[in-house]
Every structure is written in structure tokens, then in C-alpha cells.
Amino acid sequence: MIRIFYLFCLVAFITIIGCSMSVSGDKNALYERDESVYEDTLFFMQYDEQNLQIFYDEEERKLVVASYISIPKENFDNLEKMCFILDEDTKMLDFQINGKKGVLEEIYSFNQNNFNLPIEYKDVKRIKFLGNIWRFQVTDEILENTTNKVRVFVKYSLSVQSKGEAFERKKDRFKLNGNMFWYPSTLIDGGLVKLNLDIRDYYDVTANGKKMSFERLKNYKGYTHIIQNFAEEPLTLEGTKTEK
């Protein structure tokens, strides 16, 4: 009788372990929210304008980007923290809020339930594999000294990467893929993205497949461009070398 009892306990234990393993192997099981593990709710910044100043250093094979972002003050009503996405290989150089040094917090753990808006599993995967989420805080003290808009400044560099990543460069061309977060991005629509790009004059550059206007500046071209910010149509730039 005792042997039968122990045998029953062993079978029950193995069954429980097997069930646990099958749940852990389910891709959806990983994304069940656990307050002890995951961060609190994430709010993407809602800006009215983002001005991207870009310089491409061909010798260093590096892109330097300064992003000037303006966010209406009322967007911070009952909300202190906002976030954005950037390619995982960017190197942060500077971050400011209203002209003063600010603090960025990198968010490591998140899932679909952490966002204040509906987000698909494929987009969560895309962020996890390609980007980093950066969050900043705008305190009541900052808002008290703000008239209409909160000014956020982000400066970073992005080195040449392998094929299929945010910044891809070949011998005679390069590509900045907007779907891979080469500039501060959100998954919501709204606002304008303005581009100013200085690059050597033997490059022709397009934005989302369309030619851009430019001015010649000695041995450089100064490109300018404006687009509406749509999450499904982010800004992608492609440059091709021409004969000098």
C-alpha cells in the first residue's frame, strides 16, 4: 500500500513538472504581466515637431544626430514620464530638457501590457530585437517654468552596422531604415518630422523613395525635408554615390 502511495506521488510530481515546462515553452506565457518583474505603464511621447540635424562622417563611418523635440505642455497633464525608441546600437552623447541636463532611464523588461495603447506582439518583438526604450521625466518644477512647450534634446551617434539593420552602408550607398528606429521613434501618429542632413556632395539622397531639395555648401549638400509622423510610414533615407 505504501509503495502504491509513493508511486502515485511520483507520477503526480512528474505531471506537474511537465505542465510547468509546457507553459514556460508557450511564447504567450512569457508575456503574462507580473508586477514583480516588469516596469510600470509606458507612455510614448506625443510631440508636435521633431527636428533632426544629421551629419554623416564618411571617414569615421559614423552618423551623428541631434534631435530637437517640442512637446506641448498640456500633454504632461497628469503625466510625468514619456518614452521613445532608438536603435540598440546608438551611443548617447547628450540629453537635455528645456536646455538643462536631463536623465534617461533605459527600460529593459516590458510586454504588450506595459503600454498605454494597444500594441501587437510583432511590434514588441521588433523593439526587443532592434531597439531600446528610453524614458524621461518632466517634473512639476520643470512644467512651472515652461510656457507652452517642453523642449527635449537628444544627441547620439550611430556607427555603420551589418546588412538589415538601422544604419546599413555598402561601398557606394547607405540606408537609414525608419522601421528600425534610427531616430527617436514612437508607435503613435502625430506631429511633424523635419530633416536637415549635411553630406558630401557626391551623394544623392532620397526620403521614403522620393527626391529631396538641397543646397550646395562648398563640398557638401544640405538636404531638407518635412514629413508627417506616421508610425506605419517612418522616415527612411537612402544615399547613392554619384560620379564627382
N, C-alpha and C positions, 0 to 999 in steps of 0.2 A: 504493500500500500504506500509506504514511504517512498519507494523507488518510483512509483507511478506519479506521486505528487511532485517530486523533483523533476521528473521528465516533463510534466505539464508546465512547470515554472520555466524550464529551459526553452521550451517551444514558444511560450508567451514572450520571453525576453528577446528571442531571435526575431519574432514577428514585429515587436515594437521597434527594434533597431532597423529592420528592413523598411518599415514605413517611414521612419525618420530619414533614411537615406533617399528614399524616393521623393519625399517632399523637398529635401535640400537640393536634389538634382533638377527640380522643376524651375525653369527660368523665371516664372512668376513668383516663386517663393522668396527669391532674393529681394523682391520689391514690395514686400508687405511692410508697411511702416512700423518702425519700432522706435519709440521716443527716446529710448536709452542709447540708441546708436546714431540716428540721423539728425541732421540740423533742423531748425525750425523753418517756417514758411519763407520761400524765396520770392521776391518781387523784382521783376525786370524793370530797369529804369525806363521811364516814358519821357523821352526828350522831344523838343520841338526842332532842334537842329544839332547836327554833329558835323564839325568842320575838320577834315582830315588833311593835314600838311605832311607830305611824304617826300623823302629824299632817298634815292636809290644810289648807293655807293657800289659801283661795279667792281672796283678793285678789291674791296673788302667783302664783296658778295653778300652785302647786308642792306636791309631796308630799315630806315629809321622813320617812325611815325609819331606825330604829335596830334592828338585828338582833342579838340575843344568842343565840349558838350554843354548845351544850355538846357536846363530842366525848369519848367515853370514852378514857381514856389508852391502853388496850390497843390501840386502833385504829391507834396510831402504832408498833406493834411492827414493826421492820424497814422503817419508812416515815417519812420526814421531811416530805414535801411533799404537800399536798392542794389541791384547787381547787374553784371553784364558778363558776356562770354568772350574769351580770347583764345587763340590758338595755344596749345600746350607748350610750344617751344619758344614763345615770346619771352624776352628778357625785359622786365620792368625797369625803367630808368627814372621815372618821376610820376608822382600823383599828387594833385592839389585840388582843394575845394575852395572856391572864391579866393584864389591867389595864395592860399596858405597850405602848408604841408598837410596832407591827409593820410589816412591809414586804410590800406586794403586788406581784406580778410579773404583768404582762399578757402573755398568750400570743397571739401573732399568727398563727403558722403551725402548722397541725395537720390531721390527716386521720383516717380511721377506724382506722388502725393505731397512732395515738398513744395511744389509750385502753386502760386495762387491762381493759375489759369490751367485749363485742360492742356495736357502735353502728351504726345504719343510716345509709346515705348521706343520707337525707332529714333526719335529725337533725343531721348535720354541716352541711348546708346551712342549716338553721334557726338554728343557733348562729352561723354565719358571717355571715348576713344580719341577724340581730336582736340578737345578744348579744356580750359579751366574756367570755373565760375569764380568771379571776383566780386566781393560785396563791400560796400562802403556805407558809412553812417553820416547822416546830416542831423546834427543835434538842434535842440531848440535855440541854443545860443547862436548857432550859425544862421538859422532862419530869422531870428530877431534882427540880425544885421544884413539881411537880404531884402532888396526892394521888390523885384519882380521875378528874377531868375537865379537859380543856383548854377554857378559855373564850375564844371568839372573838367580837369585837365589830366590827360593820360599820355605819357610818353614811353615808348618802348622800341626795342629793336627786334628784328626777325631775320635770322640767317637763312641761307638757301637750304632747302630740305630735299628729300628724295621725291621721286615721282608720286603723284597722287596725294600730296599734302598741300598745306595752305600756300606756301611760297615755293614754287617749282621753277627751276631755271635750267635751260639747256644752253647749248653753245650760242645760238643766235636768237633765243626767245626766252621769255619768262611769263609766269602766270601767277596771279594772286586770286585764289579761289574763295569767293564770298561764302560758299556753303561750308567752308572750313574755318571760318571765324578769324580772318586775318586782321580785322578791325573790330573795335568794341561792338558786340552784337547782342541782340535780344531776339526772342521768338514772338515778338508782337509788332504790329504795324503802327505807323505814325511817325511824323516828323520828316525832316529833310536831311540828306547826306550830301555834303559839299566836299568836293575833292580839289586839292591843289597838289600837283605832282611835278617835281623838278627832276629831269633825267637827261642823260646825254642825247645830243641832237640826232644821233643816228638810230634812235628808236622811234617807231610808230606805235602808239598805244591806243587800244580800244577799251571801252567800258561796256560790259554786257553785250559785246559784239558790235558796238557802234563807235564810229569815229568821234574823237573829242577835239574841241578847239584848243589851240595852244599859241603861245608867243615865243619867239626865239630870244634867248638870253645868252649871248656870246656862244659858247659851245653846248648850251643846254636848251631844252624845250620846257616851257612852263605850261602844263596842261591844267585845264579847269573843267569841272563837270558838276552837275547837280542832279540828284535823283530823289524820288520819293522813297522813304524807307518801307519796304515790304519784306516781311520775313521770308516769303517764298521766292523773292527775287533779290537777293543780296548783291552788293556791288562786286563784280568780278572784273579784274583788269588783265589784259594780255598785251605784252610788248614784243615787237618783232624788229630785229636789226635790219636796217636798210644799208645800201651802199653809201659811203661817205661822199 
